[in-house]
Structures are given as C-alpha cells and as structure tokens.
Amino acid sequence: MADYSAGLDRTVLDSYMDLPSDGRVQCMYIWIDGSGENVRCKTKTCAKVPERPEDLPIWNYDGSSTAQSEGSNSDMYIVPRALFKDPFRRGDNKLVMCEVLKYDKRPAETNYRYSCNKVMEKAKASVPWFGIEQEYTLLAQDGHPFGWPKLGFPGPQGPYYCGVGANKVFGRAIVEAHYKACLYAGVEIAGTNAEVMPAQWEFQVGPCEGIKMGDHLWIARFILHRVCEDFGVVCSLDPKPMEGDWNGAGAHCNYSTKEMREPEGIVPIQKAIELLAKHHDEHIRAYDPKDGSDNARRLTGRHETSSIHDFSSGVANRGCSIRIPRQVGEERMGYLEDRRPSSNCDPYRVTEAIVRSTVLDDWESTF
C-alpha cells in the first residue's frame, strides 16, 4: 500500500493539477491540535487570491475530533495569521497558518501564538532574532527507522552525521524535496544536514524576527509531513525515538537581540545567560508539549545534551544548556544557542519563554 500511495497515486493526481480553476484559489488552513505538537488542515475555496491573512475569513472545525472540545460544544475558530505559497497545488493557492480560538473567542489551551505575539510586541524594541535547528527522524510506516535493517541495528554512530553514501544516508530524496518545497513556499529555511543517528535529519529555519519564527517553523513542519506522506514514510518529532546509545532529537534555538549583535555584544549575551539560569525550571516546562517529561528522556547529560536538572553554559560546548559559538566568543558579539528545547516543542512557546526571561525578566504578567 505504501508503494501504491507514494507512486501511482501521485502520478494520477498530477494529471489533474493543471486543470483551470476559473480564477478561484484553494487556501489550506493549518492549525495546531490538542496535542500541542501535531498539525491539522482543511481547504477552503476562495473567490480571489488573498494578499494578507486578513483577506481570508475566520473559519471553524470540530474540536471534539482534535482533543480540544466536547462534542456538545465542539466548534473551534481558526483565524488566519500568516500566508505562504502552496508548493503542492502551486499557482496562486496558499497555505494559511492559523490561530485557534474557543467558542467564546478565548485562545485554545494549545494556542501559544496568542501570548507569544503579545510578548514579542512588548519586546519589539530589542529586535529579537531566532533561528531554530529542527531535528527529526524518518520512519517506515511500521514505526521502524527508515533504512535500518529489519532485524537488528545499523553500525554505531559516527559515520552518519553529514554523511554521504547509500550505507550512511537514508532518505535524502525526502530531505531535498522538503527543502525545495520550503523555498517555494517562502519559508525562511536556512539549510539542512544529516544528523548523528542514521535516518535522523535536521533543517534550520531563520533568522526570523519575533512571531515569524513560530509561523515559519510550523509551516516547515507541515510541509515536511506532507512531503513524507507523498513518499509513503513517516516523520517523527519524538525527542528520543530510539532507546539506547543513540542521539535524541532537539530543536536548538539560536537567539540574539540588537544589543547582542553589536560590538561588545558578549556583555548582554552573558547577562541573558544569567537570566536564563534564573528561570531554568520555567524553560524546561515550556520546552516540550508535556511540560518537561518528554524532554527528560533526551536531556540526560549524554549524547550531546546537558542534564535536565542542571543549568550550564560554555563556549563551543555541546554538553551545556547554553552554548556560545566559538566565533561569537572570538568576535565578542553575535548570538547564543539554547540547546534545551525538544524536537517536538512549540516554537511559539520557546521563543516567548526566551524573551520573557532575557528581555522582560517577567514570568508573572499576562500580556
């Protein structure tokens, strides 16, 4: 069935994609469901091409089917917030990143975009930039890592990171398709590479200012899931997909403010690290959808991670909570890397937490 879905279905579908649509466009609304880590989508026909999110109507969906409401009061609102070109339908069709509101127009429990946007507006003068390194693992539909022997394991980690060759790299065609689709869509994708565990990959999004970081990373994730669907494989964002002596998966967040990017920016970088240490527990709770329990499987102090229980920082040290890149240490300006967020984190929640700690030093206010 996987071969049929990934091959024949796609060939047949392509024969329909160039049919004229009488000036109408398809807008795929995308939102975060009740898990806080999965996306859902559905499509609306629009009479004209939207130029801004505000050109599109607020829509609704059945929240009882996404773990977000009861069946007796199930309608949830989806509010368009960011537009991207659709790399699957192409033409004037759009992908629409949406925010979820409950029946009373209050933010849904997994709608962290709402508070993140308010925090970013309050901290706007600091010009916060973010870049997130999204690690993920490709799986066959049976849940086995893609390309791994069906009975047994591949050789130990070592030759796979940034590797080349059929015995070291599994799934490059998927990665390349995702990369091109993101470029077409307008996602600020910065690069990609094979990771330490075989069948594990990474792409980077950024730099993005403020709220755009979350919008762009969520759309990049959506595109990845859709590309994997076409290839008949599964993308896992689990932070520790394989137990044992295998690296987990993170979403390291690179961060800077305007001050940090200027001469002697190392001083505000060090101050930011002090504030991040002060709020370590709050960050751990914000860095995975299960308030830290998912990340506990990954942040063990091994496999290029710090311990979830301790805060640490250092230059060029991948075993720390916060890494100052060597070049930043030499130039005394630039950015810091927070290595604690898990691969299945919500980037809205991560970036809000970082700005709350380092710019506002405020975890009490509701903005």
C-alpha positions as a Markdown table, in Angstrom:
| # | Residue | x | y | z |
|---|---|---|---|---|
| 1 | Met | 0.0 | 0.0 | 0.0 |
| 2 | Ala | 2.9 | 2.4 | 0.8 |
| 3 | Asp | 4.4 | 1.9 | -2.7 |
| 4 | Tyr | 1.0 | 2.5 | -4.3 |
| 5 | Ser | 0.3 | 5.6 | -2.3 |
| 6 | Ala | 3.7 | 7.1 | -3.0 |
| 7 | Gly | 3.9 | 6.2 | -6.7 |
| 8 | Leu | 0.7 | 5.5 | -8.6 |
| 9 | Asp | -1.5 | 7.9 | -6.6 |
| 10 | Arg | 1.0 | 10.8 | -7.2 |
| 11 | Thr | 1.2 | 10.1 | -11.0 |
| 12 | Val | -2.6 | 10.0 | -11.3 |
| 13 | Leu | -3.0 | 13.2 | -9.2 |
| 14 | Asp | -0.5 | 15.1 | -11.4 |
| 15 | Ser | -2.7 | 14.6 | -14.4 |
| 16 | Tyr | -5.4 | 16.8 | -12.7 |
| 17 | Met | -3.3 | 19.5 | -11.2 |
| 18 | Asp | -3.1 | 21.7 | -14.3 |
| 19 | Leu | -6.8 | 21.9 | -14.8 |
| 20 | Pro | -8.1 | 25.6 | -14.8 |
| 21 | Ser | -9.9 | 26.8 | -11.7 |
| 22 | Asp | -11.9 | 29.7 | -13.1 |
| 23 | Gly | -9.9 | 32.3 | -11.1 |
| 24 | Arg | -10.6 | 30.7 | -7.8 |
| 25 | Val | -7.9 | 29.6 | -5.3 |
| 26 | Gln | -7.5 | 26.9 | -2.7 |
| 27 | Cys | -6.4 | 28.0 | 0.7 |
| 28 | Met | -5.3 | 25.3 | 3.1 |
| 29 | Tyr | -6.0 | 26.3 | 6.7 |
| 30 | Ile | -3.4 | 24.8 | 9.1 |
| 31 | Trp | -3.6 | 24.7 | 12.9 |
| 32 | Ile | -2.2 | 23.1 | 16.0 |
| 33 | Asp | -4.4 | 20.4 | 17.6 |
| 34 | Gly | -4.9 | 19.5 | 21.2 |
| 35 | Ser | -1.7 | 17.5 | 21.4 |
| 36 | Gly | 0.3 | 20.7 | 21.1 |
| 37 | Glu | 2.7 | 19.0 | 18.6 |
| 38 | Asn | 0.5 | 17.9 | 15.7 |
| 39 | Val | -1.0 | 19.9 | 12.9 |
| 40 | Arg | -4.4 | 19.5 | 11.2 |
| 41 | Cys | -5.6 | 21.1 | 7.9 |
| 42 | Lys | -8.5 | 21.6 | 5.7 |
| 43 | Thr | -9.1 | 23.6 | 2.5 |
| 44 | Lys | -11.4 | 26.5 | 1.6 |
| 45 | Thr | -12.2 | 27.7 | -1.9 |
| 46 | Cys | -11.7 | 31.5 | -2.2 |
| 47 | Ala | -13.0 | 33.7 | -5.0 |
| 48 | Lys | -9.8 | 35.7 | -5.3 |
| 49 | Val | -6.2 | 35.5 | -4.3 |
| 50 | Pro | -5.6 | 36.7 | -0.7 |
| 51 | Glu | -2.8 | 39.2 | -0.3 |
| 52 | Arg | -2.9 | 39.3 | 3.5 |
| 53 | Pro | -4.2 | 36.9 | 6.2 |
| 54 | Glu | -6.9 | 39.4 | 6.9 |
| 55 | Asp | -8.3 | 38.9 | 3.4 |
| 56 | Leu | -9.4 | 35.4 | 4.5 |
| 57 | Pro | -12.5 | 34.6 | 6.6 |
| 58 | Ile | -12.4 | 33.2 | 10.1 |
| 59 | Trp | -13.4 | 29.5 | 9.7 |
| 60 | Asn | -14.3 | 26.7 | 12.2 |
| 61 | Tyr | -13.8 | 23.0 | 12.7 |
| 62 | Asp | -14.9 | 20.1 | 15.0 |
| 63 | Gly | -12.7 | 20.5 | 18.1 |
| 64 | Ser | -14.1 | 17.3 | 19.6 |
| 65 | Ser | -12.2 | 15.4 | 16.9 |
| 66 | Thr | -8.9 | 17.1 | 17.7 |
| 67 | Ala | -8.9 | 16.8 | 21.6 |
| 68 | Gln | -9.9 | 20.4 | 22.0 |
| 69 | Ser | -13.6 | 20.5 | 23.0 |
| 70 | Glu | -16.6 | 18.4 | 23.9 |
| 71 | Gly | -19.0 | 17.1 | 21.3 |
| 72 | Ser | -21.8 | 19.1 | 22.8 |
| 73 | Asn | -19.9 | 22.4 | 22.2 |
| 74 | Ser | -17.4 | 21.4 | 19.5 |
| 75 | Asp | -16.9 | 24.3 | 17.2 |
| 76 | Met | -13.5 | 25.9 | 17.3 |
| 77 | Tyr | -12.5 | 29.1 | 15.4 |
| 78 | Ile | -9.4 | 29.2 | 13.1 |
| 79 | Val | -8.1 | 32.7 | 12.5 |
| 80 | Pro | -5.7 | 33.2 | 9.6 |
| 81 | Arg | -2.4 | 34.7 | 10.8 |
| 82 | Ala | 0.3 | 34.0 | 8.1 |
| 83 | Leu | 0.2 | 33.2 | 4.3 |
| 84 | Phe | 2.6 | 31.1 | 2.3 |
| 85 | Lys | 2.6 | 29.8 | -1.2 |
| 86 | Asp | 1.3 | 26.2 | -1.6 |
| 87 | Pro | 4.1 | 24.0 | -3.0 |
| 88 | Phe | 1.8 | 21.1 | -3.6 |
| 89 | Arg | -1.0 | 22.8 | -5.5 |
| 90 | Arg | 1.2 | 25.7 | -6.7 |
| 91 | Gly | -0.2 | 28.6 | -8.7 |
| 92 | Asp | -2.0 | 31.2 | -6.6 |
| 93 | Asn | -3.0 | 28.6 | -4.0 |
| 94 | Lys | -2.0 | 29.3 | -0.4 |
| 95 | Leu | -1.0 | 27.6 | 2.9 |
| 96 | Val | -2.5 | 29.5 | 5.8 |
| 97 | Met | -1.1 | 29.3 | 9.3 |
| 98 | Cys | -3.9 | 29.8 | 11.8 |
| 99 | Glu | -4.5 | 30.6 | 15.4 |
| 100 | Val | -7.2 | 28.6 | 17.3 |
| 101 | Leu | -9.9 | 30.2 | 19.5 |
| 102 | Lys | -12.5 | 28.5 | 21.6 |
| 103 | Tyr | -16.3 | 29.1 | 21.3 |
| 104 | Asp | -16.0 | 32.2 | 23.5 |
| 105 | Lys | -13.2 | 33.6 | 21.3 |
| 106 | Arg | -10.6 | 33.0 | 24.0 |
| 107 | Pro | -7.3 | 31.2 | 23.0 |
| 108 | Ala | -7.4 | 27.4 | 23.0 |
| 109 | Glu | -5.2 | 25.7 | 25.5 |
| 110 | Thr | -2.6 | 24.9 | 22.9 |
| 111 | Asn | -2.7 | 28.3 | 21.2 |
| 112 | Tyr | 0.6 | 29.7 | 22.4 |
| 113 | Arg | 0.8 | 32.1 | 19.4 |
| 114 | Tyr | -1.6 | 34.4 | 21.2 |
| 115 | Ser | 0.6 | 35.1 | 24.2 |
| 116 | Cys | 3.8 | 34.9 | 22.2 |
| 117 | Asn | 2.7 | 37.7 | 19.9 |
| 118 | Lys | 1.8 | 39.9 | 22.8 |
| 119 | Val | 5.2 | 39.3 | 24.4 |
| 120 | Met | 7.0 | 40.0 | 21.1 |
| 121 | Glu | 5.1 | 43.2 | 20.7 |
| 122 | Lys | 6.1 | 44.3 | 24.2 |
| 123 | Ala | 9.8 | 43.4 | 23.5 |
| 124 | Lys | 9.8 | 44.8 | 19.9 |
| 125 | Ala | 12.5 | 47.5 | 20.6 |
| 126 | Ser | 15.0 | 44.8 | 21.4 |
| 127 | Val | 14.6 | 43.3 | 17.8 |
| 128 | Pro | 14.7 | 39.6 | 18.9 |
| 129 | Trp | 16.0 | 37.3 | 16.2 |
| 130 | Phe | 15.6 | 33.5 | 16.3 |
| 131 | Gly | 16.9 | 30.5 | 14.3 |
| 132 | Ile | 15.7 | 27.0 | 15.2 |
| 133 | Glu | 17.5 | 23.8 | 14.2 |
| 134 | Gln | 14.7 | 21.2 | 13.8 |
| 135 | Glu | 15.8 | 17.6 | 14.1 |
| 136 | Tyr | 13.5 | 14.8 | 13.1 |
| 137 | Thr | 13.6 | 11.1 | 12.4 |
| 138 | Leu | 12.3 | 9.3 | 9.3 |
| 139 | Leu | 10.3 | 6.1 | 10.0 |
| 140 | Ala | 8.8 | 3.4 | 7.8 |
| 141 | Gln | 5.0 | 3.1 | 8.3 |
| 142 | Asp | 5.6 | 0.2 | 10.7 |
| 143 | Gly | 7.5 | 2.6 | 13.0 |
| 144 | His | 10.9 | 1.2 | 12.2 |
| 145 | Pro | 13.6 | 3.8 | 11.4 |
| 146 | Phe | 13.8 | 4.3 | 7.7 |
| 147 | Gly | 16.6 | 2.4 | 6.1 |
| 148 | Trp | 17.6 | 0.4 | 9.2 |
| 149 | Pro | 17.9 | -3.4 | 9.0 |
| 150 | Lys | 14.6 | -5.0 | 9.7 |
| 151 | Leu | 16.3 | -7.5 | 12.0 |
| 152 | Gly | 19.0 | -5.7 | 14.0 |
| 153 | Phe | 20.6 | -2.3 | 14.0 |
| 154 | Pro | 23.0 | -0.3 | 11.8 |
| 155 | Gly | 26.6 | 0.2 | 12.9 |
| 156 | Pro | 27.3 | 2.6 | 15.8 |
| 157 | Gln | 27.0 | 6.3 | 15.4 |
| 158 | Gly | 30.0 | 8.1 | 13.8 |
| 159 | Pro | 29.8 | 8.0 | 10.0 |
| 160 | Tyr | 26.2 | 9.3 | 9.6 |
| 161 | Tyr | 26.5 | 12.9 | 10.7 |
| 162 | Cys | 26.7 | 15.0 | 7.4 |
| 163 | Gly | 27.4 | 11.6 | 5.8 |
| 164 | Val | 27.5 | 10.7 | 2.1 |
| 165 | Gly | 26.8 | 7.2 | 0.6 |
| 166 | Ala | 24.0 | 4.7 | 0.5 |
| 167 | Asn | 25.3 | 2.9 | 3.6 |
| 168 | Lys | 25.4 | 6.1 | 5.6 |
| 169 | Val | 22.4 | 8.2 | 4.5 |
| 170 | Phe | 18.8 | 7.2 | 4.4 |
| 171 | Gly | 16.0 | 9.4 | 2.9 |
| 172 | Arg | 18.0 | 12.2 | 1.1 |
| 173 | Ala | 15.3 | 12.4 | -1.6 |
| 174 | Ile | 12.7 | 13.3 | 1.0 |
| 175 | Val | 15.0 | 15.9 | 2.5 |
| 176 | Glu | 15.7 | 17.5 | -0.9 |
| 177 | Ala | 12.0 | 17.6 | -1.8 |
| 178 | His | 11.2 | 19.3 | 1.6 |
| 179 | Tyr | 14.0 | 21.8 | 1.1 |
| 180 | Lys | 12.7 | 22.9 | -2.3 |
| 181 | Ala | 9.1 | 23.0 | -1.2 |
| 182 | Cys | 10.0 | 25.3 | 1.7 |
| 183 | Leu | 11.9 | 27.6 | -0.6 |
| 184 | Tyr | 9.0 | 27.8 | -2.9 |
| 185 | Ala | 6.5 | 28.4 | -0.1 |
| 186 | Gly | 8.5 | 31.4 | 1.2 |
| 187 | Val | 9.7 | 29.7 | 4.4 |
| 188 | Glu | 12.9 | 31.2 | 5.8 |
| 189 | Ile | 14.7 | 27.8 | 5.6 |
| 190 | Ala | 18.5 | 28.3 | 6.1 |
| 191 | Gly | 19.9 | 24.8 | 5.5 |
| 192 | Thr | 19.8 | 21.1 | 6.2 |
| 193 | Asn | 22.1 | 18.2 | 7.1 |
| 194 | Ala | 22.1 | 14.5 | 8.0 |
| 195 | Glu | 22.3 | 14.0 | 11.8 |
| 196 | Val | 24.2 | 11.8 | 14.2 |
| 197 | Met | 21.7 | 8.9 | 14.3 |
| 198 | Pro | 21.0 | 7.2 | 10.9 |
| 199 | Ala | 17.6 | 8.2 | 9.4 |
| 200 | Gln | 17.8 | 11.4 | 11.5 |
| 201 | Trp | 18.0 | 14.7 | 9.8 |
| 202 | Glu | 17.9 | 18.4 | 10.6 |
| 203 | Phe | 16.8 | 21.6 | 8.9 |
| 204 | Gln | 17.2 | 25.1 | 10.1 |
| 205 | Val | 14.7 | 28.0 | 9.9 |
| 206 | Gly | 15.8 | 31.6 | 10.4 |
| 207 | Pro | 16.8 | 34.1 | 11.2 |
| 208 | Cys | 13.3 | 35.3 | 11.9 |
| 209 | Glu | 12.2 | 38.2 | 13.9 |
| 210 | Gly | 9.7 | 37.8 | 16.7 |
| 211 | Ile | 6.5 | 35.9 | 16.0 |
| 212 | Lys | 7.6 | 34.9 | 12.5 |
| 213 | Met | 9.8 | 32.2 | 14.0 |
| 214 | Gly | 6.9 | 30.2 | 15.1 |
| 215 | Asp | 4.9 | 30.8 | 11.9 |
| 216 | His | 7.7 | 29.7 | 9.7 |
| 217 | Leu | 8.7 | 26.6 | 11.7 |
| 218 | Trp | 5.2 | 25.3 | 12.0 |
| 219 | Ile | 4.7 | 25.7 | 8.2 |
| 220 | Ala | 8.0 | 24.0 | 7.6 |
| 221 | Arg | 6.9 | 21.1 | 9.7 |
| 222 | Phe | 3.6 | 20.9 | 7.9 |
| 223 | Ile | 5.4 | 20.8 | 4.6 |
| 224 | Leu | 7.7 | 18.0 | 5.9 |
| 225 | His | 4.7 | 15.9 | 7.0 |
| 226 | Arg | 3.1 | 16.4 | 3.6 |
| 227 | Val | 6.3 | 15.5 | 1.6 |
| 228 | Cys | 6.7 | 12.4 | 3.8 |
| 229 | Glu | 3.1 | 11.5 | 3.0 |
| 230 | Asp | 3.9 | 11.6 | -0.7 |
| 231 | Phe | 6.9 | 9.3 | -0.2 |
| 232 | Gly | 5.0 | 6.9 | 2.0 |
| 233 | Val | 7.1 | 7.4 | 5.1 |
| 234 | Val | 6.5 | 9.0 | 8.5 |
| 235 | Cys | 8.3 | 12.0 | 10.1 |
| 236 | Ser | 8.7 | 11.6 | 13.8 |
| 237 | Leu | 9.4 | 14.6 | 16.1 |
| 238 | Asp | 9.8 | 12.3 | 19.1 |
| 239 | Pro | 12.8 | 13.7 | 21.2 |
| 240 | Lys | 14.1 | 10.1 | 21.9 |
| 241 | Pro | 12.8 | 7.9 | 19.1 |
| 242 | Met | 15.3 | 5.0 | 19.8 |
| 243 | Glu | 16.3 | 4.0 | 23.3 |
| 244 | Gly | 19.9 | 3.1 | 23.9 |
| 245 | Asp | 23.1 | 4.5 | 22.6 |
| 246 | Trp | 21.5 | 6.7 | 20.0 |
| 247 | Asn | 21.2 | 10.5 | 19.9 |
| 248 | Gly | 17.9 | 12.1 | 20.6 |
| 249 | Ala | 16.3 | 14.9 | 18.6 |
| 250 | Gly | 16.2 | 18.5 | 19.7 |
| 251 | Ala | 15.2 | 21.9 | 18.3 |
| 252 | His | 18.1 | 24.1 | 19.4 |
| 253 | Cys | 17.2 | 27.7 | 19.4 |
| 254 | Asn | 19.7 | 30.4 | 18.3 |
| 255 | Tyr | 18.8 | 33.8 | 19.7 |
| 256 | Ser | 20.0 | 37.3 | 19.7 |
| 257 | Thr | 18.8 | 40.9 | 20.4 |
| 258 | Lys | 20.0 | 44.0 | 18.7 |
| 259 | Glu | 22.4 | 44.7 | 21.5 |
| 260 | Met | 24.0 | 41.2 | 21.2 |
| 261 | Arg | 24.6 | 41.7 | 17.5 |
| 262 | Glu | 26.6 | 45.0 | 18.1 |
| 263 | Pro | 30.2 | 45.4 | 19.2 |
| 264 | Glu | 30.8 | 44.0 | 22.7 |
| 265 | Gly | 27.5 | 42.2 | 22.4 |
| 266 | Ile | 29.1 | 39.5 | 24.6 |
| 267 | Val | 28.2 | 41.5 | 27.6 |
| 268 | Pro | 24.4 | 41.4 | 27.0 |
| 269 | Ile | 24.8 | 37.7 | 25.9 |
| 270 | Gln | 26.3 | 36.9 | 29.3 |
| 271 | Lys | 23.6 | 38.9 | 31.1 |
| 272 | Ala | 21.0 | 36.9 | 29.1 |
| 273 | Ile | 22.6 | 33.6 | 30.2 |
| 274 | Glu | 22.4 | 34.7 | 33.8 |
| 275 | Leu | 18.6 | 35.4 | 33.4 |
| 276 | Leu | 18.1 | 32.1 | 31.6 |
| 277 | Ala | 19.8 | 30.3 | 34.5 |
| 278 | Lys | 17.4 | 32.1 | 36.9 |
| 279 | His | 14.4 | 30.7 | 35.1 |
| 280 | His | 15.7 | 27.3 | 34.2 |
| 281 | Asp | 12.7 | 25.4 | 35.6 |
| 282 | Glu | 10.2 | 27.6 | 33.7 |
| 283 | His | 12.1 | 27.0 | 30.5 |
| 284 | Ile | 12.1 | 23.2 | 30.9 |
| 285 | Arg | 8.4 | 23.2 | 31.4 |
| 286 | Ala | 8.0 | 25.3 | 28.2 |
| 287 | Tyr | 10.3 | 23.3 | 26.0 |
| 288 | Asp | 8.2 | 20.3 | 25.2 |
| 289 | Pro | 4.4 | 19.7 | 25.0 |
| 290 | Lys | 4.3 | 17.6 | 28.2 |
| 291 | Asp | 5.9 | 20.3 | 30.4 |
| 292 | Gly | 9.3 | 18.6 | 30.6 |
| 293 | Ser | 8.5 | 14.9 | 30.8 |
| 294 | Asp | 9.1 | 14.3 | 27.1 |
| 295 | Asn | 12.4 | 16.1 | 27.2 |
| 296 | Ala | 13.5 | 14.1 | 30.3 |
| 297 | Arg | 14.1 | 11.1 | 28.0 |
| 298 | Arg | 16.5 | 13.2 | 25.9 |
| 299 | Leu | 18.3 | 15.6 | 28.4 |
| 300 | Thr | 20.3 | 13.0 | 30.3 |
| 301 | Gly | 23.7 | 14.6 | 30.2 |
| 302 | Arg | 24.8 | 12.1 | 27.4 |
| 303 | His | 24.6 | 12.2 | 23.6 |
| 304 | Glu | 25.5 | 15.9 | 23.3 |
| 305 | Thr | 23.0 | 17.1 | 25.9 |
| 306 | Ser | 23.0 | 18.7 | 29.3 |
| 307 | Ser | 21.1 | 17.2 | 32.3 |
| 308 | Ile | 17.5 | 18.4 | 32.5 |
| 309 | His | 18.1 | 19.1 | 36.2 |
| 310 | Asp | 21.1 | 21.4 | 35.8 |
| 311 | Phe | 21.8 | 24.6 | 34.1 |
| 312 | Ser | 25.2 | 25.2 | 32.4 |
| 313 | Ser | 26.8 | 27.3 | 29.7 |
| 314 | Gly | 30.1 | 27.3 | 27.8 |
| 315 | Val | 31.9 | 28.3 | 24.6 |
| 316 | Ala | 31.6 | 25.6 | 21.9 |
| 317 | Asn | 30.4 | 23.1 | 24.5 |
| 318 | Arg | 27.5 | 20.9 | 23.1 |
| 319 | Gly | 27.0 | 19.3 | 26.5 |
| 320 | Cys | 25.8 | 22.6 | 28.0 |
| 321 | Ser | 22.3 | 24.1 | 28.3 |
| 322 | Ile | 23.5 | 27.2 | 26.6 |
| 323 | Arg | 26.3 | 27.2 | 24.0 |
| 324 | Ile | 28.2 | 30.3 | 23.0 |
| 325 | Pro | 29.5 | 29.5 | 19.5 |
| 326 | Arg | 33.3 | 29.7 | 19.2 |
| 327 | Gln | 33.1 | 32.5 | 16.6 |
| 328 | Val | 30.9 | 34.5 | 18.9 |
| 329 | Gly | 33.4 | 34.1 | 21.7 |
| 330 | Glu | 36.2 | 35.3 | 19.5 |
| 331 | Glu | 34.3 | 38.3 | 18.0 |
| 332 | Arg | 32.6 | 39.2 | 21.3 |
| 333 | Met | 29.3 | 39.7 | 19.6 |
| 334 | Gly | 26.6 | 37.6 | 17.9 |
| 335 | Tyr | 24.1 | 35.2 | 19.5 |
| 336 | Leu | 23.7 | 32.3 | 21.9 |
| 337 | Glu | 22.3 | 28.8 | 21.4 |
| 338 | Asp | 19.7 | 27.3 | 23.8 |
| 339 | Arg | 20.1 | 23.5 | 23.4 |
| 340 | Arg | 17.3 | 22.5 | 25.7 |
| 341 | Pro | 14.2 | 22.7 | 23.5 |
| 342 | Ser | 12.9 | 19.2 | 22.3 |
| 343 | Ser | 12.3 | 18.4 | 18.7 |
| 344 | Asn | 8.5 | 18.4 | 19.4 |
| 345 | Cys | 8.5 | 21.8 | 21.1 |
| 346 | Asp | 6.1 | 24.5 | 20.2 |
| 347 | Pro | 8.3 | 27.3 | 18.8 |
| 348 | Tyr | 5.8 | 30.0 | 19.9 |
| 349 | Arg | 6.2 | 28.7 | 23.5 |
| 350 | Val | 10.0 | 28.5 | 23.2 |
| 351 | Thr | 10.6 | 32.0 | 21.8 |
| 352 | Glu | 8.1 | 33.5 | 24.2 |
| 353 | Ala | 10.0 | 31.9 | 27.2 |
| 354 | Ile | 13.3 | 33.2 | 26.0 |
| 355 | Val | 12.1 | 36.8 | 25.5 |
| 356 | Arg | 10.2 | 36.7 | 28.9 |
| 357 | Ser | 13.5 | 35.8 | 30.6 |
| 358 | Thr | 16.1 | 37.8 | 28.8 |
| 359 | Val | 14.3 | 41.0 | 27.8 |
| 360 | Leu | 11.3 | 41.4 | 30.1 |
| 361 | Asp | 12.5 | 39.3 | 33.1 |
| 362 | Asp | 8.9 | 38.7 | 33.8 |
| 363 | Trp | 7.1 | 35.4 | 34.2 |
| 364 | Glu | 4.2 | 36.7 | 36.2 |
| 365 | Ser | 2.4 | 39.1 | 33.8 |
| 366 | Thr | -0.3 | 38.0 | 31.4 |
| 367 | Phe | 0.3 | 40.2 | 28.3 |
